[in-house]
Amino acid sequence: MTTSERPDTAAALRDAIVSADPRLSKFSPLRRILVHDDFNTGTHGWTELIGNYNGVGDLSTVDDHMRDFRPPQLSNCTFFDTGTHGAMSGSYALKLATRPYTGHTATAIRRLTMSGRGLLQIEAYLTFKSEATIGGEGPDKFGDVTWDGNLHPSEAQFGCFTVATDLCGDGGLRYHTVARYLNTTLDNKLARQWVYPTVPEPTPREHLEGKIKLAYAADFTAPNPEDWKPFGEPQELCYNEVPTKVNWHYLRWVIDTSERRNVELQLNDRVYDMSALPVPPYEERYDSLENLLNFYFSVRTHSGVRNFLFLDSVLISTEW
């Protein structure tokens, strides 16, 4: 009798293999591992998101808000005070870095396609930081945070980070699932709240059709702040006082592509039920995107200080 005829044996063998591999045992994958990206060995296809341009290659036709998302880079997490920190496992992490411009966003996108439908999960170990200020003048505070030996003003200088999908199938039906950690409000007050958008992400085709035009540094996921709604209770993460202490956080997010819905989000020890949150599709169908399966991470500054999102490793798994 083969292991394929004994699901219990096959599952036990698989669990043993995963548990014995320190690169995988820190994750909780679904049945089939689709990709495992350890950034010690490269960028693994995570690249800058860029808007569409016309058929003659004129980059000036890229939408203003999508021209400057900045490419992700490999980083050994070096800081001015402690030197090289390194990643959670090994030397290199994938770093997303904004410009020092209020509203600027940096992105990293992973482009795949679906070979089935069902549960889909992304896991990652990540950390977030504002750029350290050296030799600054003026009051020792920012937003609603004053340095007290514990809370550090740089925490109020970090805006938000987002994990999201871009999915399309079934004859051009396109939609996004999105979860954002809103660390601060747009006026730099600590929020520490998970939020989701109630509208689809604006697209270059909608701009070309005259439906929408966004300015540089607009929020490309959902530009109107009123279109973001909270879910769950606020969650304080481990920023750890100063901008050069790095503590890695575990993220796990499950969606169901057969039902086009979120399932749940986990960040460290907190699990959020997202199954009732709406996932609005685009009203019109999209060509050239059948079985589209894209994941992206983004980081956005609300303060004019550079914001960083570091990814140690990512694992994507499925039940199809």
PyMOL commands that set and color helices and strands:
alter all, ss='L'
color gray80, all
select helices_A, chain A and resi 3-5+7-20+39-41+59-61+64-66+153-157+204-208+225-227
alter helices_A, ss='H'
color red, helices_A
select strands_A, chain A and resi 32-38+73-75+78-79+83-84+93-97+105-113+119-130+141-142+145-146+160-169+173-175+178-184+190-197+228-230+249-256+261-267+270-273+292-300+307-318
alter strands_A, ss='S'
color yellow, strands_A
deselect
rebuild
show_as cartoon
